[in-house]
Amino acid sequence: IKAEKEAQAEALRVKAKAATEAKIAKTKALEEAKADALRLKAEKQAKAEAEAQAAATARATKLQAQQEAQVEAARLKTGQEAKTAAEAVEEIKISPATIPPEKKLVDGVNWSDQQFWLVDMSDAHDRGSIATAWHDLLTRFPMQMKNRTILPRQVRLSNAGNEHAPLYKLFIAKFPNKQMAEDFCAILRAGQQRCGVVSSQSLAGKNDLNAPSATEQSAPKQTAKEEQS
């Protein structure tokens, strides 16, 4: 009987020990699972933050590149416009004596070559006014002035305070036919810009030192009596 009781007691002790160990193992497993879940959550959050930071950096870099490209495009456009205006001013410096006789030019243009049409603008009283007129046309009529050039031609001496100051006739070129030039001029007139249409051959061989511009030809002429008064 004593042996049986001792055996029963030992069995209970072993059973209790096994239960305790199982409980401890279960608790440990739960703690480890919880720790793994927290670690995975932290890693996922860190990854998401890193990706968000990378995306923000990429957007900022892209925006900066776009802004720099816009600034560079504006700089190039301004430089091109200034260059075009400067080239227009420089055209009046071309000397006809340097051109071969068979292709003698006036102000850098072979007016006697195959006929083309021009839009005759208001006159300019100095070289600075040529650049000013060019920039004004680019600003007011950007689409119409695309791929167009301005041709200045010295036509006579201005008597407005300085008898030695040259006067320049300004033309917008080149139009292959008269209708295109007239359509272009009509758009300018709608924008309150005076203009006229002339052909290149009508100016060929002319000195034009005293020729009125197309915008002046429509004005009424004064009689000798009115001029004296």
C-alpha positions in Angstrom: 0.0 0.0 0.0 2.8 2.3 0.9 4.5 1.6 -2.4 1.3 2.3 -4.3 0.9 5.6 -2.5 4.4 6.6 -3.3 3.9 5.7 -7.0 0.8 7.7 -7.1 2.5 10.7 -5.5 5.4 10.4 -8.0 3.0 10.3 -10.9 1.2 13.4 -9.6 4.5 15.2 -9.2 5.6 14.2 -12.7 2.3 15.3 -14.1 2.4 18.6 -12.3 6.0 19.2 -13.5 5.0 18.4 -17.1 2.0 20.8 -16.8 4.3 23.5 -15.5 6.8 23.0 -18.2 4.1 23.0 -20.9 2.7 26.3 -19.5 6.2 27.9 -19.4 6.8 26.7 -23.0 3.5 28.1 -24.2 4.1 31.5 -22.5 7.6 31.6 -24.0 6.2 30.8 -27.5 3.6 33.5 -27.1 6.2 36.0 -26.1 8.5 35.1 -29.0 5.5 35.3 -31.5 4.6 38.7 -30.1 8.2 39.9 -30.4 8.4 38.7 -34.0 5.2 40.5 -34.8 6.5 43.7 -33.3 9.8 43.3 -35.2 8.0 42.7 -38.5 5.8 45.7 -37.9 8.8 47.9 -37.2 10.6 46.7 -40.3 7.5 47.3 -42.4 7.0 50.8 -41.0 10.7 51.6 -41.6 10.5 50.4 -45.2 7.3 52.4 -45.8 9.0 55.6 -44.4 12.1 55.0 -46.5 10.0 54.5 -49.6 8.0 57.7 -48.9 11.2 59.6 -48.3 12.7 58.3 -51.6 9.5 59.3 -53.5 9.6 62.8 -51.9 13.2 63.2 -52.9 12.5 62.0 -56.4 9.6 64.5 -56.8 11.7 67.3 -55.4 14.6 66.4 -57.8 12.2 66.2 -60.8 10.6 69.6 -59.9 14.0 71.2 -59.5 15.0 69.8 -62.9 11.8 71.1 -64.5 12.4 74.5 -63.0 16.0 74.6 -64.2 14.9 73.5 -67.7 12.3 76.3 -67.8 14.9 78.9 -66.6 17.3 77.6 -69.2 14.7 77.7 -72.0 13.7 81.3 -71.0 17.4 82.3 -71.0 17.9 80.7 -74.4 14.8 82.3 -75.8 15.8 85.7 -74.5 19.3 85.3 -75.9 17.9 84.2 -79.3 15.6 87.2 -79.4 18.4 89.6 -78.5 20.6 87.9 -81.1 17.9 88.2 -83.8 17.4 91.9 -82.9 21.2 92.5 -83.0 21.5 90.8 -86.3 18.7 92.9 -87.7 20.5 96.0 -86.6 23.8 94.7 -88.0 22.2 94.2 -91.4 22.2 98.0 -92.0 26.0 98.0 -91.7 26.5 95.8 -94.8 28.3 97.7 -97.5 27.0 97.2 -101.1 30.6 97.7 -102.4 31.6 94.3 -100.8 28.9 92.4 -102.9 29.8 91.0 -106.3 28.2 93.1 -109.1 26.0 90.2 -110.4 24.4 90.0 -106.9 24.6 93.5 -105.6 22.5 93.9 -102.5 20.9 96.8 -100.7 21.1 96.5 -96.9 22.0 92.8 -97.2 19.0 91.9 -99.5 19.0 91.1 -103.2 15.8 93.1 -104.0 16.1 92.3 -107.7 16.1 88.5 -107.2 13.0 86.4 -107.5 10.1 88.5 -106.3 8.8 88.1 -102.8 6.5 90.3 -100.7 7.0 92.3 -97.6 5.0 94.0 -94.9 6.1 97.6 -94.7 6.1 98.9 -91.1 6.4 102.3 -89.5 9.8 104.0 -89.8 12.5 103.9 -87.2 14.6 106.9 -86.5 17.7 105.2 -85.1 19.1 101.7 -84.7 17.9 101.3 -81.2 14.3 101.8 -82.4 14.8 98.8 -84.7 15.4 96.4 -81.8 12.5 98.0 -79.9 10.1 97.5 -82.8 11.3 93.9 -83.1 10.7 93.1 -79.4 7.3 94.9 -79.6 6.2 92.8 -82.5 7.3 89.6 -80.8 5.4 90.5 -77.7 2.2 91.6 -79.4 2.1 89.0 -82.2 4.1 86.0 -81.1 2.4 83.5 -83.4 2.5 85.7 -86.5 6.1 86.7 -86.0 7.3 83.0 -85.6 9.9 82.3 -88.3 9.7 85.9 -89.6 12.5 88.4 -89.9 12.7 92.1 -89.8 14.6 93.9 -92.6 15.7 97.5 -91.9 16.6 99.7 -94.9 18.1 103.2 -94.7 15.8 105.4 -96.8 16.6 109.0 -96.1 17.9 111.4 -93.5 15.6 112.4 -90.7 15.1 116.1 -90.2 13.6 115.7 -86.7 16.2 117.7 -84.8 19.3 116.1 -86.4 19.9 116.4 -90.1 22.5 113.7 -90.0 20.3 111.1 -88.2 19.4 108.3 -90.6 15.8 107.1 -91.0 15.1 103.4 -91.5 12.2 101.7 -93.2 11.3 98.4 -91.5 10.0 95.4 -93.5 8.7 92.1 -92.2 9.9 89.3 -94.6 9.5 87.1 -96.6 6.1 86.2 -98.0 6.0 84.1 -101.2 2.8 85.8 -102.5 0.9 89.1 -102.0 -2.2 87.5 -100.4 -0.1 86.0 -97.6 1.4 89.4 -96.9 -2.0 91.2 -97.0 -3.5 88.6 -94.6 -0.5 89.1 -92.3 -0.9 92.9 -92.5 -4.7 92.6 -91.8 -3.9 90.8 -88.5 -1.4 93.6 -87.5 -4.0 96.2 -88.4 -6.6 94.5 -86.2 -4.0 94.9 -83.4 -3.8 98.6 -84.1 -0.4 98.3 -85.9 -0.1 100.3 -89.1 1.4 98.5 -92.1 1.4 98.2 -95.8 2.3 95.6 -98.5 5.1 96.0 -101.1 6.9 93.7 -103.5 10.7 93.3 -103.5 10.9 94.1 -107.2 9.1 97.4 -106.6 12.1 98.4 -104.5 14.8 96.8 -106.7 17.3 99.3 -108.0 15.9 102.2 -106.1 18.0 104.3 -103.8 14.9 105.1 -101.8 16.5 108.0 -100.1 13.4 110.1 -100.4 10.7 107.4 -101.0 7.8 107.4 -98.6 6.9 104.2 -96.7 3.8 102.3 -97.5 2.2 103.6 -94.3 2.9 107.1 -95.5 1.6 106.6 -99.1 -2.0 106.5 -97.9 -1.7 109.9 -96.1 -3.0 113.0 -98.0 -0.4 115.1 -99.7 0.1 118.8 -98.8 -0.2 121.4 -101.5 2.6 123.9 -102.0 0.4 126.6 -100.5 -0.2 124.5 -97.3 3.5 123.7 -97.0 4.4 127.4 -97.2 1.8 128.2 -94.5 
